[in-house]
Amino acid sequence: MHAITIPEPGGPEALVWDEVPDPVAGEGEVLVEVVASAVNRADVLQRQGFYNPPPGASPYPGLECSGRIAEIGPGVSGWTVGDEVCALLAGGGYAQKVVVPAGQLLPVPAGVDLVQAAALPEVACTVWSNVFMISHLRPGETLLVHGGSSGIGTMAIQLAKAVGAKVAVTAGTKEKLERCAELGADILINYREQDFVAEVEEATGGAGADVILDNMGAKYLDRNVRTLAVNGRLAIIGLQGGAKGELNIGALLHKRAAVTATSLRARPVEEKTAIVAAVREHVWPLLAAGRVRPVVDRELPMARAAEAHRVVEESGHIGKVLLVAP
């Protein structure tokens, strides 16, 4: 088969479409013929040499994919060769075939195209686990999403609105904010021109955000804590603004607030299986009903992964950039 390899870390040109050995499904695994994968920020970090795959994972980038089951390994039940699926991966999505633990498989939702289903697993699992399983967003509460026009952001907006929450978003352009509004965002904040602390305070009558989904890390830490409501929950899922910041514990105590930080890729299979099961139970019916949908900016041939990485690094896209396998 062919896969995108990274012979040496570097810029987008470090991604090489090359012939590699076929993977083999082991105990509890299935082999998926990949139709499409999606580009995530973690893939960019891996290409740059900053985010290696966990032990035992495929060395090729790609944290999600869609395709058809080609082979079922020992100990797997409930799936059939030929089933159309999408999957959460620890790596290997930028390839024509990938091995997946059976618990990380999802059926392609009714009404969703097989290619576009590749845009769902990573964002759905990230949002559901952080915003709902950990932070327990409830109807009537306010969610602040940083990077509202990203793949994760567009999913967070839709899921929060589906459960009856109010949604504030930050984004860097008028076009991106308009797309967030189309998806249901109530409070639109241009982070280049506005102070999100002041904007959220004004929009909530001084109450603040009950849950904040943050991809920036250190850069936003102090302002995020100031933005939290009493009993607020800050969920950090990215470090685009740095890894080390000063945390005002006094402010947390005053607000009885909580800060959590999670990653998805390195979690044990058992934890990922539980998250995928929850997503299938709670998110998949919303997709089937048309209340939530994947947001895809563009589809490119997988061999042009370098071009896709440039698009993501320039941050001009809205939603997900997909790579389609030959």
C-alpha positions, -999 to +999 in steps of 0.1 A: +000+000+000+009+037+000+011+060+030+023+095+039+057+090+056+079+115+074+115+105+067+128+136+085+109+162+105+104+195+088+080+217+068+051+204+047+076+192+021+087+165+047+055+146+039+063+118+014+038+096-004+056+063-004+051+025-007+050+008+027+041-027+041+004-035+045-007-035+082-022-068+096-052-069+120-044-085+153-065-096+183-094-072+187-086-052+156-100-047+121-083-037+089-099-007+072-094+003+036-092+040+039-114+063+018-104+095+035-086+110+065-086+145+081-058+169+089-055+178+126-031+202+144-015+171+160-005+159+125+014+192+119+032+188+152+041+152+144+055+163+110+076+190+128+090+163+152+072+176+183+045+150+188+055+113+183+029+086+181+023+066+213+041+032+216+027+006+193+008+031+171+013+035+133+042+059+125+022+076+098+001+107+107-036+107+107-058+106+138-091+097+121-104+081+089-134+067+071-135+037+049-146+001+046-137-029+067-114-052+047-105-078+073-116-087+108-091-099+134-095-126+161-119-118+189-139-091+170-177-093+168-204-070+157-187-059+124-187-074+089-163-071+060-176-044+038-191-023+066-187+015+060-171+030+091-152+059+105-126+055+132-106+072+159-069+065+155-037+069+174-020+073+139-020+059+104-049+076+088-028+091+060-026+057+043-046+033+020-051+009+049-050+011+087-055-012+116-080+000+142-090-014+176-126-025+172-138-003+200-127+028+182-149+021+152-181+040+144-207+033+117-210+060+091-240+080+103-272+080+083-272+109+058-235+115+060-212+109+029-185+083+034-157+107+026-171+135+048-175+110+077-137+112+081-142+147+095-162+133+125-143+109+149-116+132+164-138+163+168-168+144+181-147+124+206-128+155+217-158+177+222-181+151+238-154+139+262-143+174+273-174+195+272-199+169+283-182+139+300-157+160+320-172+195+321-208+185+322-223+213+301-260+216+309-290+232+292-291+269+298-254+273+306-229+293+285-200+276+266-171+297+253-153+281+224-119+294+214-113+289+177-149+285+169-144+280+132-120+251+136-131+215+132-134+211+170-151+245+173-177+239+146-186+206+163-187+222+198-211+249+186-235+224+172-235+200+201-238+227+227-268+242+208-283+207+205-284+203+243-298+238+248-267+258+259-257+293+248-225+295+228-198+322+226-170+319+201-137+336+193-124+337+158-101+360+138-121+372+108-156+384+100-162+354+076-153+329+103-176+345+128-204+345+103-200+308+097-200+302+135-233+322+136-248+300+109-240+270+130-258+286+160-232+306+179-249+334+199-219+356+210-194+364+183-160+378+194-132+388+170-101+381+191-080+405+170-103+434+178-122+426+210-114+415+245-132+382+251-133+387+288-152+419+285-174+406+257-185+375+276-191+395+308-213+419+290-232+392+271-239+372+302-248+401+325-216+396+344-221+359+351-193+346+328-189+313+309-199+281+327-176+260+304-146+272+283-131+249+256-096+262+251-070+254+224-045+281+234-032+271+268-008+295+286-016+326+265-052+326+276-050+309+310-054+340+332-081+356+310-099+323+308-100+320+346-113+356+348-140+347+323-153+317+342-186+318+360-189+307+396-186+269+395-171+273+360-151+246+342-121+253+320-111+225+296-077+229+280-072+208+249-044+226+231-012+245+236-011+269+206-004+297+229+023+280+250+026+253+277+036+273+308+014+300+324+007+314+358-026+301+374-044+323+399-055+297+424-071+324+445-095+333+416-103+296+412-111+293+449-133+324+448-152+310+419-152+274+430-140+267+395-120+238+379-093+235+353-087+202+334-063+194+306-066+164+284-053+148+252-070+121+233-043+104+213-023+088+241-053+075+261-055+037+266-077+018+242-102+012+270-107+049+276-110+056+239-135+028+236-157+043+264-156+077+247-164+063+213-194+044+228-207+076+244-203+095+211-222+067+193-250+069+219-253+107+221-239+123+190-247+099+162-285+103+166-280+140+162-261+135+130-287+110+117-314+136+124-295+163+106-292+185+138-254+182+136-233+179+105-196+177+096-181+210+084-156+204+056-136+232+041-120+212+012-110+177+000-076+171-014-059+139-028-039+122+000-007+124-020-011+162-017-009+161+021+018+188+021-007+213+005-033+204+031-008+210+059-001+244+045-038+253+044-041+242+081-010+261+092-022+293+075-055+290+094-076+302+065-099+272+065-132+267+083-140+232+096-119+203+085-095+197+056-098+161+042-074+139+024-090+114+000-071+081-006-067+069-042 
